Amino acid sequence: MTSPQHHDIVVIGAGIAGSSIANELLERGQTVCILDSASHPASACSSHAYAIAHPHVGRGAPRLLRLTRIAFLMAEARWGKRWNQHGIFQPNKKDKVFNRDDVSDYLQSLNLDEGLAQALYANEAMEACGISQDGIWLPRGASLDLFEATQDALSPNPKLTCRWNTSVARLEKAPAGWRLIDPQGITIMTANKVIIAAALETKNLAASIDVRLPLRPVRGQLSIFSINKHSSWVPKLPRTAISGDGYCLPAKKLPDGSYQWIVGSSFDEGESDLQDWDTSDDFNREQAKGLLDYEEGDVSHLQKSGSFVGVRCVAGDRLPIIGALTQRPGIFLATALGSRGILWSALAAKLIASQVLEDDFALLARLGFAADLVAALAPARFFAGALAAAPALGAFASNSKPILPSAPKAR
Ligand SMILES: Cc1cc2nc3c(=O)[nH]c(=O)nc-3n(C[C@H](O)[C@H](O)[C@H](O)COP(=O)(O)OP(=O)(O)OC[C@H]3O[C@@H](n4cnc5c(N)ncnc54)[C@H](O)[C@@H]3O)c2cc1C
């Protein structure tokens, strides 16, 4: 009987997270094997063709603000020709007073210069991007087709092995490294270092080595609307993306004069149904009115012509889980990307590659990571108490009550 193949580095999951990490490791001269239970990359949540990216500019959550700024710059640098920069406008919330100078000062305090974010009154916003609302204009905001980006990241490379239709059911400690075992109990391969980027399935794989992760599904549906050229919506349709309560892409004029407009997303906590829901389209129609500040708009003009449904994976504290699983040497996690797959995958690529290759911390610091940010993403944040008290195998605390918002919220 031949012994199973051995690899130095294996990545489980070929979505945008796993493929970005594999790509970064290849660029750094490593030999990588990536495997996925599907027959091709980006079969799950990363089949999303209409994702947007911008640094977070809301109030509060200072670590999130710092992290999204760094991650945005990394994503912009990473995706080059795939990066579709059209700008993104973030309208001021209707119940909040908007003072442009105060907001400008605030943006400066976040290290967001005018090239990244500008506070504008409605008349200025109209001139800058055609939206007549007070708010923040993010001229470098962009969209990315996650499916294409994932395929690109895994384009043929002599140092890359791809194994499709290969499902990992559990992990087991091997004399050197880790054993990857399939649902029939057969060892698929062994590896020195295993990066788990399997979205929600990361929970089961981590559980197989006695690590409990507070991961939950959040279903989302994006609607593709078709709008007749004579509709009263036509003069209101945006030429830029808008991100607020939900988001939309710039409307696209089709050869017959009608418009295609993508609006999302619904947000269903704890749901993982991939069927299309009419109620989600209705929800998105209401969001469309809010995004354009067009409350009197007749939503029956927003005719559904398609949709994207996906299941986001989120952690209890809403930050991604990215980093070495220090209590299981050789295992690394990149999951819980939530609604920020573009930003967090770019950041995961740099952070995980540095940790896998054991770069010194100075390199991470040069990329903008302070120690507190690395700690905020680390899997260990869920086990700190348990680790200190009982570091033995199987004695890890589960975050049994993750903090999840109760009301539906869109992104
Ligand atoms: C409606 C909606 C709108 C969104 N909008 C945006 C947006 O505007 N901007 C943005 O940045 N993000 C957005 N996102 C989020 C983004 O799509 C996700 O964060 C991202 O795709 C997650 O990537 P991933 O690689 O972690 O997971 P996935 O793409 O789900 O990849 C996980 C992979 O692991 C594989 N796998 C799982 N288990 C196993 C196993 N046991 N063995 C082998 N392989 C396995 C799966 O087959 C899959 O290919 C949105 C998501 C939704 C649903």
Ligand as a Chemical Component Dictionary entry (heavy atoms), coordinates in Angstrom:
data_LIG
# 
_chem_comp.id                   LIG 
_chem_comp.type                 NON-POLYMER 
_chem_comp.pdbx_formal_charge   0 
_chem_comp.three_letter_code    LIG 
# 
loop_
_chem_comp_atom.comp_id 
_chem_comp_atom.atom_id 
_chem_comp_atom.alt_atom_id 
_chem_comp_atom.type_symbol 
_chem_comp_atom.charge 
_chem_comp_atom.model_Cartn_x 
_chem_comp_atom.model_Cartn_y 
_chem_comp_atom.model_Cartn_z 
_chem_comp_atom.pdbx_ordinal 
LIG C1  C1  C 0 -25.400 38.510 -0.414 1  
LIG C2  C2  C 0 -23.961 38.722 -0.108 2  
LIG C3  C3  C 0 -23.361 39.938 -0.387 3  
LIG C4  C4  C 0 -22.017 40.136 -0.117 4  
LIG N1  N1  N 0 -21.441 41.328 -0.453 5  
LIG C5  C5  C 0 -20.120 41.524 -0.263 6  
LIG C6  C6  C 0 -19.509 42.743 -0.630 7  
LIG O1  O1  O 0 -20.156 43.644 -1.158 8  
LIG N2  N2  N 0 -18.173 42.886 -0.406 9  
LIG C7  C7  C 0 -17.422 41.891 0.134  10 
LIG O2  O2  O 0 -16.216 42.091 0.308  11 
LIG N3  N3  N 0 -17.976 40.720 0.510  12 
LIG C8  C8  C 0 -19.304 40.523 0.323  13 
LIG N4  N4  N 0 -19.878 39.336 0.698  14 
LIG C9  C9  C 0 -19.070 38.355 1.430  15 
LIG C10 C10 C 0 -18.179 37.482 0.570  16 
LIG O3  O3  O 0 -18.919 36.900 -0.501 17 
LIG C11 C11 C 0 -17.614 36.385 1.482  18 
LIG O4  O4  O 0 -17.026 36.978 2.631  19 
LIG C12 C12 C 0 -16.517 35.544 0.818  20 
LIG O5  O5  O 0 -16.946 35.044 -0.429 21 
LIG C13 C13 C 0 -16.146 34.370 1.738  22 
LIG O6  O6  O 0 -15.049 33.704 1.142  23 
LIG P1  P1  P 0 -14.445 32.395 1.794  24 
LIG O7  O7  O 0 -13.305 32.002 0.936  25 
LIG O8  O8  O 0 -14.210 32.609 3.245  26 
LIG O9  O9  O 0 -15.627 31.324 1.734  27 
LIG P2  P2  P 0 -16.225 30.484 0.513  28 
LIG O10 O10 O 0 -16.242 31.249 -0.743 29 
LIG O11 O11 O 0 -17.534 29.946 1.013  30 
LIG O12 O12 O 0 -15.183 29.319 0.323  31 
LIG C14 C14 C 0 -15.062 28.218 1.200  32 
LIG C15 C15 C 0 -14.630 27.025 0.367  33 
LIG O13 O13 O 0 -14.349 25.925 1.229  34 
LIG C16 C16 C 0 -14.774 24.748 0.599  35 
LIG N5  N5  N 0 -14.976 23.750 1.657  36 
LIG C17 C17 C 0 -15.838 23.830 2.690  37 
LIG N6  N6  N 0 -15.722 22.751 3.469  38 
LIG C18 C18 C 0 -14.757 21.975 2.927  39 
LIG C19 C19 C 0 -14.208 20.722 3.296  40 
LIG N7  N7  N 0 -14.619 20.074 4.388  41 
LIG N8  N8  N 0 -13.246 20.177 2.509  42 
LIG C20 C20 C 0 -12.824 20.833 1.380  43 
LIG N9  N9  N 0 -13.336 22.033 1.009  44 
LIG C21 C21 C 0 -14.279 22.591 1.771  45 
LIG C22 C22 C 0 -16.068 25.149 -0.095 46 
LIG O14 O14 O 0 -16.384 24.249 -1.146 47 
LIG C23 C23 C 0 -15.721 26.544 -0.587 48 
LIG O15 O15 O 0 -15.214 26.542 -1.908 49 
LIG C24 C24 C 0 -21.237 39.098 0.457  50 
LIG C25 C25 C 0 -21.834 37.868 0.744  51 
LIG C26 C26 C 0 -23.178 37.676 0.468  52 
LIG C27 C27 C 0 -23.798 36.347 0.771  53 
# 
loop_
_chem_comp_bond.comp_id 
_chem_comp_bond.atom_id_1 
_chem_comp_bond.atom_id_2 
_chem_comp_bond.value_order 
_chem_comp_bond.pdbx_ordinal 
LIG C1  C2  SING 1  
LIG C2  C3  SING 2  
LIG C2  C26 DOUB 3  
LIG C3  C4  DOUB 4  
LIG C4  N1  SING 5  
LIG C4  C24 SING 6  
LIG N1  C5  DOUB 7  
LIG C5  C6  SING 8  
LIG C5  C8  SING 9  
LIG C6  O1  DOUB 10 
LIG C6  N2  SING 11 
LIG N2  C7  SING 12 
LIG C7  O2  DOUB 13 
LIG C7  N3  SING 14 
LIG N3  C8  DOUB 15 
LIG C8  N4  SING 16 
LIG N4  C9  SING 17 
LIG N4  C24 SING 18 
LIG C9  C10 SING 19 
LIG C10 O3  SING 20 
LIG C10 C11 SING 21 
LIG C11 O4  SING 22 
LIG C11 C12 SING 23 
LIG C12 O5  SING 24 
LIG C12 C13 SING 25 
LIG C13 O6  SING 26 
LIG O6  P1  SING 27 
LIG P1  O7  DOUB 28 
LIG P1  O8  SING 29 
LIG P1  O9  SING 30 
LIG O9  P2  SING 31 
LIG P2  O10 DOUB 32 
LIG P2  O11 SING 33 
LIG P2  O12 SING 34 
LIG O12 C14 SING 35 
LIG C14 C15 SING 36 
LIG C15 O13 SING 37 
LIG C15 C23 SING 38 
LIG O13 C16 SING 39 
LIG C16 N5  SING 40 
LIG C16 C22 SING 41 
LIG N5  C17 SING 42 
LIG N5  C21 SING 43 
LIG C17 N6  DOUB 44 
LIG N6  C18 SING 45 
LIG C18 C19 SING 46 
LIG C18 C21 DOUB 47 
LIG C19 N7  SING 48 
LIG C19 N8  DOUB 49 
LIG N8  C20 SING 50 
LIG C20 N9  DOUB 51 
LIG N9  C21 SING 52 
LIG C22 O14 SING 53 
LIG C22 C23 SING 54 
LIG C23 O15 SING 55 
LIG C24 C25 DOUB 56 
LIG C25 C26 SING 57 
LIG C26 C27 SING 58 
# 
